[in-house]
């Protein structure tokens, strides 16, 4: 049996130990640290959006157990679909503004959590809440992906869908009625015949 001819291959070296996989370059390491910090910041903002233990579909008693400081609203806000905003909690800071949370119930279930920037916070903000809106949109992109967006003169809107929840951020920049709001609401699917 004759062995095949051996032709050495030029410039071929045995594979080296993959040190780059174990010891990444400094820019790669900095990018990874920055990405981790961004995820932590997004997680911190999200943790403020829905307080620990609060979930859509819970009862008022469960809300009280999860948020002992929650109080009944003296004059509840009413929305379509039988939603009644009859509980609120202490303001929380998100994106540099104070937001007041209101909890809306329908058919004895929590169906909507609405965070609205306080009027005092918006008056103190030099941009009527535009930077807070932009920060909330960035958070939404990190948490839920690309948004469905709308921008008109004087208002902006960004929305996401996450499983059985609709989440949206809205800004109205009219100086007399400026507002920034973050809303979590139970997703309602409708048959085309219901429209």
Secondary structure, 3 states (H helix, E strand, C coil): CCCCCCCCCCCCCCCCCCHHHHCCCHHHHHHHHHHHHHHHHHHHHHHHHCCCCCCCCCCHHHHHHHCCCCEEEEEEEECHHHCEEEEECCCEEECCEEEEEEEEEECCEEEEEEEEECHHHHHHCCCCCHHHHHHHHHHHHHHHCCCEEEEECCEEEEEEEECCEEEEEEEECCCCCCEEEEEEEECCCCCHHHC
